[in-house]
Amino acid sequence: MIKTTFQKIWGFIKEVSGDDAYERYLKHHAQHHPNETPLNRQDFFKQEQDRKWNSIKRCC
């Protein structure tokens, strides 16, 4: 009982913080692109960082 409660809390924390992004990516990839090889964890996070920080950033 305590273990499952802790797992639910930990899962919620990971979801809210975005720490489960790679797991969500793998799930999406398996459902929508089953014939393609998914990115490994390192390449996925590099691509996400590039997407997040290498686009145009301005206020207006």
C-alpha distance matrix in Angstrom:
0.0 3.8 5.4 5.4 6.2 8.6 9.9 10.7 12.4 14.2 15.3 16.7 18.5 20.0 21.2 22.7 24.4 25.7 24.2 23.1 26.8 27.5 24.6 25.8 29.3 28.5 26.9 30.0 32.3 31.1 31.5 34.8 36.5 35.6 39.0 38.9 37.3 34.8 35.4 33.7 31.4 34.3 36.8 34.3 33.8 37.5 38.4 36.0 37.5 41.0 40.3 39.0 41.7 44.8 45.5 48.0 46.6 48.7 48.4 50.9
3.8 0.0 3.8 5.6 5.1 6.1 8.5 9.9 10.5 12.0 14.0 15.3 16.4 18.2 19.8 21.1 22.4 24.0 22.4 21.8 25.6 26.4 23.9 25.3 28.8 28.3 27.1 30.1 32.4 31.5 32.2 35.3 36.9 36.2 39.5 39.0 37.2 34.4 34.6 32.7 30.1 32.7 35.4 33.1 32.1 35.8 36.9 34.5 35.7 39.3 38.8 37.2 39.7 42.9 43.9 46.2 44.7 46.8 46.5 49.2
5.4 3.8 0.0 3.8 5.4 5.1 6.1 8.7 9.9 10.3 12.0 14.2 15.2 16.2 18.1 19.9 20.9 22.1 20.1 19.3 23.0 23.5 20.9 22.6 25.9 25.2 24.2 27.4 29.4 28.5 29.4 32.6 33.9 33.1 36.2 35.7 33.8 31.1 31.3 29.3 26.9 29.6 32.2 30.0 29.3 33.0 34.1 31.9 33.3 36.8 36.4 35.1 37.6 40.7 41.8 44.4 43.1 45.4 45.4 48.1
5.4 5.6 3.8 0.0 3.8 5.4 4.9 6.2 8.6 9.7 10.3 12.2 14.2 15.1 16.3 18.3 19.8 20.7 19.2 17.8 21.5 22.1 19.2 20.5 24.0 23.3 21.8 24.9 27.2 26.2 26.7 29.9 31.6 30.8 34.2 33.8 32.2 29.6 30.1 28.6 26.2 29.2 31.5 29.0 28.5 32.3 33.1 30.8 32.4 35.8 35.1 33.9 36.7 39.7 40.5 43.0 41.9 44.1 44.0 46.4
6.2 5.1 5.4 3.8 0.0 3.8 5.4 5.1 6.2 8.5 9.8 10.7 12.4 14.3 15.3 16.6 18.4 19.9 18.8 18.0 21.6 22.8 20.3 21.2 24.8 24.7 23.2 25.9 28.6 28.0 28.3 31.2 33.1 32.7 36.2 35.6 34.1 31.2 31.4 30.0 27.3 30.1 32.4 29.7 28.8 32.6 33.3 30.7 32.1 35.6 34.8 33.2 35.9 39.1 39.7 42.0 40.6 42.6 42.2 44.7
8.6 6.1 5.1 5.4 3.8 0.0 3.8 5.4 5.1 6.0 8.4 9.8 10.5 12.2 14.1 15.3 16.4 18.0 16.4 16.1 19.9 21.0 18.8 20.2 23.6 23.6 22.7 25.5 27.8 27.5 28.2 31.0 32.6 32.3 35.5 34.6 32.8 29.7 29.6 27.8 24.9 27.4 30.0 27.5 26.4 30.1 31.2 28.6 29.7 33.3 32.8 31.2 33.6 36.9 37.8 40.2 38.7 40.8 40.7 43.4
9.9 8.5 6.1 4.9 5.4 3.8 0.0 3.8 5.5 5.0 5.9 8.5 9.8 10.4 12.1 14.1 15.2 16.1 14.4 13.4 17.1 17.9 15.4 16.9 20.3 20.0 19.0 22.0 24.2 23.8 24.6 27.4 28.9 28.5 31.8 30.9 29.1 26.2 26.3 24.7 22.0 24.8 27.2 24.7 23.9 27.7 28.5 26.2 27.6 31.1 30.5 29.2 31.9 34.9 35.9 38.4 37.3 39.6 39.7 42.2
10.7 9.9 8.7 6.2 5.1 5.4 3.8 0.0 3.8 5.5 5.1 6.2 8.7 9.9 10.5 12.3 14.2 15.2 14.3 13.2 16.7 18.1 15.6 16.2 19.9 20.0 18.6 21.1 23.8 23.5 23.8 26.5 28.4 28.4 31.8 31.1 29.7 26.6 26.9 25.7 23.1 26.0 27.9 25.1 24.3 28.1 28.6 25.9 27.5 30.9 29.9 28.5 31.4 34.4 35.0 37.3 36.1 38.2 38.0 40.4
12.4 10.5 9.9 8.6 6.2 5.1 5.5 3.8 0.0 3.8 5.4 5.1 6.3 8.7 9.9 10.6 12.3 14.2 13.4 13.2 16.8 18.6 16.8 17.4 20.9 21.6 20.6 22.8 25.5 25.7 26.1 28.5 30.3 30.6 33.9 32.8 31.2 28.0 27.8 26.5 23.5 25.9 28.0 25.2 23.9 27.6 28.3 25.4 26.5 30.1 29.2 27.4 30.0 33.3 33.9 36.1 34.5 36.4 36.1 38.7
14.2 12.0 10.3 9.7 8.5 6.0 5.0 5.5 3.8 0.0 3.8 5.4 5.1 6.2 8.6 10.0 10.6 12.1 10.5 10.6 14.3 15.8 14.2 15.4 18.7 19.2 18.8 21.2 23.5 23.8 24.7 27.0 28.4 28.7 31.8 30.4 28.6 25.2 24.8 23.2 20.1 22.4 24.8 22.2 20.8 24.4 25.4 22.7 23.8 27.4 26.9 25.2 27.7 30.9 31.9 34.3 32.9 35.1 35.1 37.8
15.3 14.0 12.0 10.3 9.8 8.4 5.9 5.1 5.4 3.8 0.0 3.8 5.5 5.1 6.1 8.6 9.9 10.5 9.3 8.2 11.8 13.4 11.4 12.1 15.6 16.1 15.3 17.6 20.2 20.5 21.1 23.4 25.0 25.3 28.6 27.4 25.8 22.5 22.5 21.3 18.5 21.2 23.1 20.2 19.3 23.1 23.6 20.9 22.5 25.9 25.0 23.7 26.5 29.5 30.2 32.7 31.6 33.9 34.0 36.5
16.7 15.3 14.2 12.2 10.7 9.8 8.5 6.2 5.1 5.4 3.8 0.0 3.8 5.4 5.0 6.1 8.5 9.8 10.0 9.5 12.6 15.0 13.5 13.3 16.8 18.1 17.0 18.7 21.6 22.3 22.4 24.5 26.4 27.2 30.5 29.2 27.9 24.5 24.3 23.5 20.6 23.0 24.7 21.5 20.4 24.0 24.2 21.1 22.6 26.0 24.7 23.0 25.9 29.0 29.4 31.5 30.1 32.1 31.8 34.2
18.5 16.4 15.2 14.2 12.4 10.5 9.8 8.7 6.3 5.1 5.5 3.8 0.0 3.8 5.4 5.2 6.0 8.4 8.1 9.2 12.2 14.7 14.0 14.3 17.4 18.9 18.6 20.2 22.7 23.8 24.4 26.1 27.7 28.6 31.7 30.0 28.4 24.8 24.0 22.9 19.6 21.5 23.5 20.5 18.8 22.3 23.0 19.8 20.7 24.3 23.4 21.3 23.8 27.2 27.9 30.0 28.3 30.4 30.2 32.9
20.0 18.2 16.2 15.1 14.3 12.2 10.4 9.9 8.7 6.2 5.1 5.4 3.8 0.0 3.8 5.6 5.2 5.9 4.8 5.5 8.7 11.0 10.4 11.1 13.9 15.4 15.5 17.1 19.4 20.6 21.5 23.1 24.4 25.3 28.2 26.4 24.7 21.0 20.2 19.1 15.8 17.9 19.8 16.9 15.4 19.0 19.7 16.7 17.9 21.4 20.7 19.1 21.7 24.8 25.7 28.2 26.9 29.3 29.6 32.2
21.2 19.8 18.1 16.3 15.3 14.1 12.1 10.5 9.9 8.6 6.1 5.0 5.4 3.8 0.0 3.8 5.5 5.2 6.2 5.6 7.9 10.9 10.1 9.4 12.6 14.5 14.0 15.1 17.8 19.2 19.4 20.9 22.7 23.9 27.0 25.4 24.1 20.5 20.1 19.7 16.8 19.1 20.3 17.0 15.9 19.4 19.4 16.2 17.9 21.1 19.8 18.2 21.2 24.2 24.6 26.9 25.8 28.0 28.1 30.4
22.7 21.1 19.9 18.3 16.6 15.3 14.1 12.3 10.6 10.0 8.6 6.1 5.2 5.6 3.8 0.0 3.8 5.6 7.7 8.6 10.2 13.6 13.5 12.6 15.3 17.8 17.3 18.0 20.8 22.4 22.5 23.7 25.5 27.0 30.0 28.3 27.1 23.4 22.6 22.3 19.2 20.9 22.1 18.8 17.2 20.4 20.4 16.9 18.0 21.3 19.8 17.6 20.4 23.7 23.8 25.7 24.1 26.0 25.7 28.2
24.4 22.4 20.9 19.8 18.4 16.4 15.2 14.2 12.3 10.6 9.9 8.5 6.0 5.2 5.5 3.8 0.0 3.8 5.4 7.9 9.2 12.4 13.2 12.9 15.1 17.5 18.0 18.6 20.9 22.9 23.5 24.4 25.7 27.3 30.0 27.8 26.3 22.5 21.1 20.4 17.1 18.3 19.8 16.8 14.5 17.6 18.2 14.7 15.2 18.7 17.9 15.5 17.9 21.3 22.0 24.0 22.4 24.5 24.6 27.4
25.7 24.0 22.1 20.7 19.9 18.0 16.1 15.2 14.2 12.1 10.5 9.8 8.4 5.9 5.2 5.6 3.8 0.0 3.8 5.4 5.6 9.0 10.2 9.6 11.4 14.1 14.7 15.2 17.2 19.4 20.2 20.9 22.0 23.7 26.3 24.1 22.6 18.8 17.6 17.2 14.1 15.6 16.6 13.4 11.6 14.9 15.0 11.6 12.8 16.2 15.1 13.3 16.2 19.3 19.9 22.3 21.2 23.7 24.3 26.8
24.2 22.4 20.1 19.2 18.8 16.4 14.4 14.3 13.4 10.5 9.3 10.0 8.1 4.8 6.2 7.7 5.4 3.8 0.0 3.8 5.5 7.7 8.7 9.7 11.4 13.3 14.4 15.6 17.2 19.0 20.4 21.5 22.2 23.4 25.9 23.6 21.6 17.9 16.4 15.3 11.9 13.6 15.3 12.5 10.7 14.2 15.1 12.3 13.3 16.9 16.5 15.1 17.6 20.6 21.8 24.5 23.6 26.4 27.2 29.9
23.1 21.8 19.3 17.8 18.0 16.1 13.4 13.2 13.2 10.6 8.2 9.5 9.2 5.5 5.6 8.6 7.9 5.4 3.8 0.0 3.8 5.6 5.3 6.2 8.6 10.1 10.8 12.3 14.2 15.6 16.9 18.3 19.2 20.2 22.9 21.0 19.3 15.6 14.9 14.2 11.3 13.9 15.3 12.1 11.4 15.2 15.4 12.9 14.9 18.1 17.3 16.5 19.5 22.1 23.0 25.9 25.4 28.2 29.1 31.4
26.8 25.6 23.0 21.5 21.6 19.9 17.1 16.7 16.8 14.3 11.8 12.6 12.2 8.7 7.9 10.2 9.2 5.6 5.5 3.8 0.0 3.8 5.5 5.1 6.1 8.7 9.9 10.4 12.0 14.2 15.4 16.1 16.8 18.4 20.9 18.6 17.1 13.4 12.5 12.5 9.9 12.2 12.8 9.2 8.9 12.5 12.1 9.6 12.1 14.9 13.8 13.5 16.7 18.9 19.7 22.8 22.6 25.6 26.7 28.8
27.5 26.4 23.5 22.1 22.8 21.0 17.9 18.1 18.6 15.8 13.4 15.0 14.7 11.0 10.9 13.6 12.4 9.0 7.7 5.6 3.8 0.0 3.8 5.4 4.9 6.2 8.6 9.8 10.2 12.2 14.3 15.1 15.1 16.1 18.3 16.0 14.0 10.2 9.3 8.9 6.6 9.7 10.3 7.1 7.8 11.4 11.3 9.9 12.7 15.1 14.6 15.1 18.0 19.8 21.0 24.4 24.6 27.9 29.3 31.4
24.6 23.9 20.9 19.2 20.3 18.8 15.4 15.6 16.8 14.2 11.4 13.5 14.0 10.4 10.1 13.5 13.2 10.2 8.7 5.3 5.5 3.8 0.0 3.8 5.4 5.1 6.3 8.7 9.8 10.7 12.5 14.3 14.8 15.2 18.0 16.3 14.6 11.2 11.4 11.0 9.3 12.8 13.6 10.6 11.6 15.2 15.0 13.6 16.4 18.9 18.1 18.4 21.5 23.4 24.3 27.6 27.8 30.8 32.0 34.0
25.8 25.3 22.6 20.5 21.2 20.2 16.9 16.2 17.4 15.4 12.1 13.3 14.3 11.1 9.4 12.6 12.9 9.6 9.7 6.2 5.1 5.4 3.8 0.0 3.8 5.5 5.1 6.1 8.5 10.0 10.8 12.1 13.4 14.5 17.6 16.1 15.2 11.8 12.5 13.1 11.7 14.9 14.9 11.4 12.6 16.0 14.9 13.1 16.3 18.5 16.9 17.3 20.7 22.5 22.9 26.0 26.2 29.1 30.0 31.7
29.3 28.8 25.9 24.0 24.8 23.6 20.3 19.9 20.9 18.7 15.6 16.8 17.4 13.9 12.6 15.3 15.1 11.4 11.4 8.6 6.1 4.9 5.4 3.8 0.0 3.8 5.5 5.1 5.9 8.5 9.9 10.4 10.8 12.4 14.9 12.9 12.0 8.5 9.1 10.5 9.8 12.8 12.1 8.6 10.7 13.6 12.1 10.9 14.5 16.1 14.7 15.8 19.1 20.4 20.8 24.2 24.9 28.0 29.4 30.9
28.5 28.3 25.2 23.3 24.7 23.6 20.0 20.0 21.6 19.2 16.1 18.1 18.9 15.4 14.5 17.8 17.5 14.1 13.3 10.1 8.7 6.2 5.1 5.5 3.8 0.0 3.8 5.5 5.0 6.1 8.6 10.0 9.8 10.2 12.9 11.3 10.0 6.9 8.5 9.4 9.6 13.1 12.7 10.0 12.5 15.4 14.3 13.9 17.2 18.8 17.8 19.2 22.3 23.4 24.1 27.6 28.4 31.6 33.1 34.7
26.9 27.1 24.2 21.8 23.2 22.7 19.0 18.6 20.6 18.8 15.3 17.0 18.6 15.5 14.0 17.3 18.0 14.7 14.4 10.8 9.9 8.6 6.3 5.1 5.5 3.8 0.0 3.8 5.5 5.3 6.4 8.7 9.9 10.1 13.5 12.9 12.5 10.0 12.2 13.2 13.2 16.7 16.4 13.4 15.7 18.7 17.3 16.4 19.9 21.5 20.0 21.1 24.6 25.8 26.1 29.3 30.0 33.0 34.1 35.5
30.0 30.1 27.4 24.9 25.9 25.5 22.0 21.1 22.8 21.2 17.6 18.7 20.2 17.1 15.1 18.0 18.6 15.2 15.6 12.3 10.4 9.8 8.7 6.1 5.1 5.5 3.8 0.0 3.8 5.5 5.2 6.0 7.8 9.4 12.6 11.9 12.3 10.0 12.1 14.1 14.4 17.5 16.3 13.2 15.6 18.2 16.1 15.3 19.0 20.1 18.1 19.5 23.0 23.9 23.8 26.9 27.9 30.7 31.9 32.9
32.3 32.4 29.4 27.2 28.6 27.8 24.2 23.8 25.5 23.5 20.2 21.6 22.7 19.4 17.8 20.8 20.9 17.2 17.2 14.2 12.0 10.2 9.8 8.5 5.9 5.0 5.5 3.8 0.0 3.8 5.5 5.3 5.0 6.6 9.3 8.1 8.6 6.6 9.4 11.9 13.0 16.0 14.4 11.9 15.0 17.1 15.0 15.0 18.8 19.5 17.9 19.9 23.1 23.6 23.8 27.1 28.4 31.5 33.1 34.1
31.1 31.5 28.5 26.2 28.0 27.5 23.8 23.5 25.7 23.8 20.5 22.3 23.8 20.6 19.2 22.4 22.9 19.4 19.0 15.6 14.2 12.2 10.7 10.0 8.5 6.1 5.3 5.5 3.8 0.0 3.8 5.8 5.7 4.9 8.4 8.6 9.1 8.2 11.6 13.4 14.8 18.1 17.0 14.7 17.8 20.2 18.4 18.5 22.1 23.0 21.6 23.5 26.8 27.3 27.5 30.9 32.2 35.2 36.7 37.7
31.5 32.2 29.4 26.7 28.3 28.2 24.6 23.8 26.1 24.7 21.1 22.4 24.4 21.5 19.4 22.5 23.5 20.2 20.4 16.9 15.4 14.3 12.5 10.8 9.9 8.6 6.4 5.2 5.5 3.8 0.0 3.8 6.1 6.2 9.9 10.8 12.3 11.4 14.6 16.8 17.9 21.1 19.8 17.2 20.1 22.4 20.3 20.0 23.7 24.5 22.6 24.3 27.8 28.4 28.1 31.2 32.4 35.3 36.4 37.2
34.8 35.3 32.6 29.9 31.2 31.0 27.4 26.5 28.5 27.0 23.4 24.5 26.1 23.1 20.9 23.7 24.4 20.9 21.5 18.3 16.1 15.1 14.3 12.1 10.4 10.0 8.7 6.0 5.3 5.8 3.8 0.0 3.8 6.1 8.9 9.4 11.7 11.1 14.1 16.9 18.3 21.1 19.2 16.6 19.7 21.6 18.9 18.9 22.7 22.9 20.8 22.9 26.3 26.4 25.9 28.9 30.5 33.3 34.6 35.1
36.5 36.9 33.9 31.6 33.1 32.6 28.9 28.4 30.3 28.4 25.0 26.4 27.7 24.4 22.7 25.5 25.7 22.0 22.2 19.2 16.8 15.1 14.8 13.4 10.8 9.8 9.9 7.8 5.0 5.7 6.1 3.8 0.0 3.8 5.6 5.6 8.3 8.5 11.8 14.8 16.9 19.4 17.2 15.3 18.8 20.2 17.7 18.4 22.1 22.0 20.4 22.9 26.0 25.8 25.7 28.9 30.7 33.8 35.5 36.0
35.6 36.2 33.1 30.8 32.7 32.3 28.5 28.4 30.6 28.7 25.3 27.2 28.6 25.3 23.9 27.0 27.3 23.7 23.4 20.2 18.4 16.1 15.2 14.5 12.4 10.2 10.1 9.4 6.6 4.9 6.2 6.1 3.8 0.0 3.8 5.6 7.8 9.0 12.7 15.1 17.4 20.2 18.5 17.0 20.5 22.1 20.0 20.9 24.5 24.7 23.4 25.8 28.9 28.8 29.0 32.3 34.1 37.2 38.9 39.6
39.0 39.5 36.2 34.2 36.2 35.5 31.8 31.8 33.9 31.8 28.6 30.5 31.7 28.2 27.0 30.0 30.0 26.3 25.9 22.9 20.9 18.3 18.0 17.6 14.9 12.9 13.5 12.6 9.3 8.4 9.9 8.9 5.6 3.8 0.0 3.8 6.8 9.4 12.9 15.5 18.4 20.7 18.6 17.8 21.5 22.6 20.5 22.0 25.4 25.1 24.1 26.9 29.7 29.2 29.5 32.9 35.0 38.2 40.2 40.8
38.9 39.0 35.7 33.8 35.6 34.6 30.9 31.1 32.8 30.4 27.4 29.2 30.0 26.4 25.4 28.3 27.8 24.1 23.6 21.0 18.6 16.0 16.3 16.1 12.9 11.3 12.9 11.9 8.1 8.6 10.8 9.4 5.6 5.6 3.8 0.0 3.8 6.3 9.5 12.4 15.4 17.4 15.0 14.4 18.2 18.9 16.9 18.7 22.0 21.6 20.8 23.8 26.3 25.7 26.3 29.8 31.9 35.2 37.4 38.2
37.3 37.2 33.8 32.2 34.1 32.8 29.1 29.7 31.2 28.6 25.8 27.9 28.4 24.7 24.1 27.1 26.3 22.6 21.6 19.3 17.1 14.0 14.6 15.2 12.0 10.0 12.5 12.3 8.6 9.1 12.3 11.7 8.3 7.8 6.8 3.8 0.0 3.8 6.6 9.0 12.3 14.2 12.3 12.1 15.8 16.7 15.3 17.2 20.3 20.2 20.0 22.8 25.1 24.8 25.8 29.5 31.4 34.9 37.2 38.3
34.8 34.4 31.1 29.6 31.2 29.7 26.2 26.6 28.0 25.2 22.5 24.5 24.8 21.0 20.5 23.4 22.5 18.8 17.9 15.6 13.4 10.2 11.2 11.8 8.5 6.9 10.0 10.0 6.6 8.2 11.4 11.1 8.5 9.0 9.4 6.3 3.8 0.0 3.8 6.4 9.1 11.4 9.7 8.7 12.4 13.7 12.4 13.9 17.0 17.4 17.1 19.6 22.1 22.2 23.3 26.9 28.6 32.1 34.2 35.5
35.4 34.6 31.3 30.1 31.4 29.6 26.3 26.9 27.8 24.8 22.5 24.3 24.0 20.2 20.1 22.6 21.1 17.6 16.4 14.9 12.5 9.3 11.4 12.5 9.1 8.5 12.2 12.1 9.4 11.6 14.6 14.1 11.8 12.7 12.9 9.5 6.6 3.8 0.0 3.8 6.5 8.0 5.9 5.6 9.3 10.2 9.4 11.3 14.0 14.4 14.8 17.2 19.3 19.4 20.9 24.7 26.3 29.9 32.2 33.8
33.7 32.7 29.3 28.6 30.0 27.8 24.7 25.7 26.5 23.2 21.3 23.5 22.9 19.1 19.7 22.3 20.4 17.2 15.3 14.2 12.5 8.9 11.0 13.1 10.5 9.4 13.2 14.1 11.9 13.4 16.8 16.9 14.8 15.1 15.5 12.4 9.0 6.4 3.8 0.0 3.8 5.6 5.5 6.1 8.7 10.1 10.6 12.3 14.4 15.4 16.4 18.2 20.1 20.6 22.6 26.4 27.6 31.3 33.6 35.5
31.4 30.1 26.9 26.2 27.3 24.9 22.0 23.1 23.5 20.1 18.5 20.6 19.6 15.8 16.8 19.2 17.1 14.1 11.9 11.3 9.9 6.6 9.3 11.7 9.8 9.6 13.2 14.4 13.0 14.8 17.9 18.3 16.9 17.4 18.4 15.4 12.3 9.1 6.5 3.8 0.0 3.8 5.6 5.1 6.3 8.6 10.0 10.6 12.3 14.3 15.3 16.4 18.3 19.5 21.6 25.2 26.0 29.6 31.7 33.9
34.3 32.7 29.6 29.2 30.1 27.4 24.8 26.0 25.9 22.4 21.2 23.0 21.5 17.9 19.1 20.9 18.3 15.6 13.6 13.9 12.2 9.7 12.8 14.9 12.8 13.1 16.7 17.5 16.0 18.1 21.1 21.1 19.4 20.2 20.7 17.4 14.2 11.4 8.0 5.6 3.8 0.0 3.8 5.5 5.4 6.2 8.7 10.0 10.7 12.3 14.3 15.4 16.5 17.5 20.1 23.7 24.5 28.2 30.6 32.9
36.8 35.4 32.2 31.5 32.4 30.0 27.2 27.9 28.0 24.8 23.1 24.7 23.5 19.8 20.3 22.1 19.8 16.6 15.3 15.3 12.8 10.3 13.6 14.9 12.1 12.7 16.4 16.3 14.4 17.0 19.8 19.2 17.2 18.5 18.6 15.0 12.3 9.7 5.9 5.5 5.6 3.8 0.0 3.8 5.5 5.0 6.1 8.5 9.9 10.4 12.1 14.1 15.3 15.6 17.9 21.7 23.0 26.7 29.3 31.3
34.3 33.1 30.0 29.0 29.7 27.5 24.7 25.1 25.2 22.2 20.2 21.5 20.5 16.9 17.0 18.8 16.8 13.4 12.5 12.1 9.2 7.1 10.6 11.4 8.6 10.0 13.4 13.2 11.9 14.7 17.2 16.6 15.3 17.0 17.8 14.4 12.1 8.7 5.6 6.1 5.1 5.5 3.8 0.0 3.8 5.5 5.2 6.2 8.7 9.9 10.5 12.2 14.3 15.1 16.9 20.6 21.7 25.3 27.5 29.5
33.8 32.1 29.3 28.5 28.8 26.4 23.9 24.3 23.9 20.8 19.3 20.4 18.8 15.4 15.9 17.2 14.5 11.6 10.7 11.4 8.9 7.8 11.6 12.6 10.7 12.5 15.7 15.6 15.0 17.8 20.1 19.7 18.8 20.5 21.5 18.2 15.8 12.4 9.3 8.7 6.3 5.4 5.5 3.8 0.0 3.8 5.4 5.0 6.1 8.5 9.7 10.3 12.0 13.5 15.7 19.3 19.8 23.4 25.6 27.9
37.5 35.8 33.0 32.3 32.6 30.1 27.7 28.1 27.6 24.4 23.1 24.0 22.3 19.0 19.4 20.4 17.6 14.9 14.2 15.2 12.5 11.4 15.2 16.0 13.6 15.4 18.7 18.2 17.1 20.2 22.4 21.6 20.2 22.1 22.6 18.9 16.7 13.7 10.2 10.1 8.6 6.2 5.0 5.5 3.8 0.0 3.8 5.4 5.2 6.1 8.6 9.8 10.6 11.2 14.0 17.6 18.5 22.2 24.9 27.1
38.4 36.9 34.1 33.1 33.3 31.2 28.5 28.6 28.3 25.4 23.6 24.2 23.0 19.7 19.4 20.4 18.2 15.0 15.1 15.4 12.1 11.3 15.0 14.9 12.1 14.3 17.3 16.1 15.0 18.4 20.3 18.9 17.7 20.0 20.5 16.9 15.3 12.4 9.4 10.6 10.0 8.7 6.1 5.2 5.4 3.8 0.0 3.8 5.5 5.1 6.1 8.5 10.0 10.1 12.0 15.8 17.2 20.9 23.6 25.4
36.0 34.5 31.9 30.8 30.7 28.6 26.2 25.9 25.4 22.7 20.9 21.1 19.8 16.7 16.2 16.9 14.7 11.6 12.3 12.9 9.6 9.9 13.6 13.1 10.9 13.9 16.4 15.3 15.0 18.5 20.0 18.9 18.4 20.9 22.0 18.7 17.2 13.9 11.3 12.3 10.6 10.0 8.5 6.2 5.0 5.4 3.8 0.0 3.8 5.4 5.0 6.0 8.6 9.9 11.3 14.9 15.6 19.2 21.3 23.4
37.5 35.7 33.3 32.4 32.1 29.7 27.6 27.5 26.5 23.8 22.5 22.6 20.7 17.9 17.9 18.0 15.2 12.8 13.3 14.9 12.1 12.7 16.4 16.3 14.5 17.2 19.9 19.0 18.8 22.1 23.7 22.7 22.1 24.5 25.4 22.0 20.3 17.0 14.0 14.4 12.3 10.7 9.9 8.7 6.1 5.2 5.5 3.8 0.0 3.8 5.4 5.0 6.0 7.9 10.3 13.6 13.9 17.5 19.9 22.3
41.0 39.3 36.8 35.8 35.6 33.3 31.1 30.9 30.1 27.4 25.9 26.0 24.3 21.4 21.1 21.3 18.7 16.2 16.9 18.1 14.9 15.1 18.9 18.5 16.1 18.8 21.5 20.1 19.5 23.0 24.5 22.9 22.0 24.7 25.1 21.6 20.2 17.4 14.4 15.4 14.3 12.3 10.4 9.9 8.5 6.1 5.1 5.4 3.8 0.0 3.8 5.5 5.4 5.2 7.9 11.5 12.7 16.5 19.4 21.4
40.3 38.8 36.4 35.1 34.8 32.8 30.5 29.9 29.2 26.9 25.0 24.7 23.4 20.7 19.8 19.8 17.9 15.1 16.5 17.3 13.8 14.6 18.1 16.9 14.7 17.8 20.0 18.1 17.9 21.6 22.6 20.8 20.4 23.4 24.1 20.8 20.0 17.1 14.8 16.4 15.3 14.3 12.1 10.5 9.7 8.6 6.1 5.0 5.4 3.8 0.0 3.8 5.8 5.8 6.5 10.1 11.5 15.1 17.7 19.3
39.0 37.2 35.1 33.9 33.2 31.2 29.2 28.5 27.4 25.2 23.7 23.0 21.3 19.1 18.2 17.6 15.5 13.3 15.1 16.5 13.5 15.1 18.4 17.3 15.8 19.2 21.1 19.5 19.9 23.5 24.3 22.9 22.9 25.8 26.9 23.8 22.8 19.6 17.2 18.2 16.4 15.4 14.1 12.2 10.3 9.8 8.5 6.0 5.0 5.5 3.8 0.0 3.8 6.2 6.7 9.6 9.7 13.2 15.4 17.6
41.7 39.7 37.6 36.7 35.9 33.6 31.9 31.4 30.0 27.7 26.5 25.9 23.8 21.7 21.2 20.4 17.9 16.2 17.6 19.5 16.7 18.0 21.5 20.7 19.1 22.3 24.6 23.0 23.1 26.8 27.8 26.3 26.0 28.9 29.7 26.3 25.1 22.1 19.3 20.1 18.3 16.5 15.3 14.3 12.0 10.6 10.0 8.6 6.0 5.4 5.8 3.8 0.0 3.8 5.8 8.2 8.2 11.8 14.5 17.0
44.8 42.9 40.7 39.7 39.1 36.9 34.9 34.4 33.3 30.9 29.5 29.0 27.2 24.8 24.2 23.7 21.3 19.3 20.6 22.1 18.9 19.8 23.4 22.5 20.4 23.4 25.8 23.9 23.6 27.3 28.4 26.4 25.8 28.8 29.2 25.7 24.8 22.2 19.4 20.6 19.5 17.5 15.6 15.1 13.5 11.2 10.1 9.9 7.9 5.2 5.8 6.2 3.8 0.0 3.8 6.7 8.3 12.0 15.3 17.1
45.5 43.9 41.8 40.5 39.7 37.8 35.9 35.0 33.9 31.9 30.2 29.4 27.9 25.7 24.6 23.8 22.0 19.9 21.8 23.0 19.7 21.0 24.3 22.9 20.8 24.1 26.1 23.8 23.8 27.5 28.1 25.9 25.7 29.0 29.5 26.3 25.8 23.3 20.9 22.6 21.6 20.1 17.9 16.9 15.7 14.0 12.0 11.3 10.3 7.9 6.5 6.7 5.8 3.8 0.0 3.8 6.2 9.7 12.9 14.2
48.0 46.2 44.4 43.0 42.0 40.2 38.4 37.3 36.1 34.3 32.7 31.5 30.0 28.2 26.9 25.7 24.0 22.3 24.5 25.9 22.8 24.4 27.6 26.0 24.2 27.6 29.3 26.9 27.1 30.9 31.2 28.9 28.9 32.3 32.9 29.8 29.5 26.9 24.7 26.4 25.2 23.7 21.7 20.6 19.3 17.6 15.8 14.9 13.6 11.5 10.1 9.6 8.2 6.7 3.8 0.0 3.8 6.5 10.0 10.9
46.6 44.7 43.1 41.9 40.6 38.7 37.3 36.1 34.5 32.9 31.6 30.1 28.3 26.9 25.8 24.1 22.4 21.2 23.6 25.4 22.6 24.6 27.8 26.2 24.9 28.4 30.0 27.9 28.4 32.2 32.4 30.5 30.7 34.1 35.0 31.9 31.4 28.6 26.3 27.6 26.0 24.5 23.0 21.7 19.8 18.5 17.2 15.6 13.9 12.7 11.5 9.7 8.2 8.3 6.2 3.8 0.0 3.8 7.0 9.1
48.7 46.8 45.4 44.1 42.6 40.8 39.6 38.2 36.4 35.1 33.9 32.1 30.4 29.3 28.0 26.0 24.5 23.7 26.4 28.2 25.6 27.9 30.8 29.1 28.0 31.6 33.0 30.7 31.5 35.2 35.3 33.3 33.8 37.2 38.2 35.2 34.9 32.1 29.9 31.3 29.6 28.2 26.7 25.3 23.4 22.2 20.9 19.2 17.5 16.5 15.1 13.2 11.8 12.0 9.7 6.5 3.8 0.0 3.7 5.8
48.4 46.5 45.4 44.0 42.2 40.7 39.7 38.0 36.1 35.1 34.0 31.8 30.2 29.6 28.1 25.7 24.6 24.3 27.2 29.1 26.7 29.3 32.0 30.0 29.4 33.1 34.1 31.9 33.1 36.7 36.4 34.6 35.5 38.9 40.2 37.4 37.2 34.2 32.2 33.6 31.7 30.6 29.3 27.5 25.6 24.9 23.6 21.3 19.9 19.4 17.7 15.4 14.5 15.3 12.9 10.0 7.0 3.7 0.0 3.8
50.9 49.2 48.1 46.4 44.7 43.4 42.2 40.4 38.7 37.8 36.5 34.2 32.9 32.2 30.4 28.2 27.4 26.8 29.9 31.4 28.8 31.4 34.0 31.7 30.9 34.7 35.5 32.9 34.1 37.7 37.2 35.1 36.0 39.6 40.8 38.2 38.3 35.5 33.8 35.5 33.9 32.9 31.3 29.5 27.9 27.1 25.4 23.4 22.3 21.4 19.3 17.6 17.0 17.1 14.2 10.9 9.1 5.8 3.8 0.0
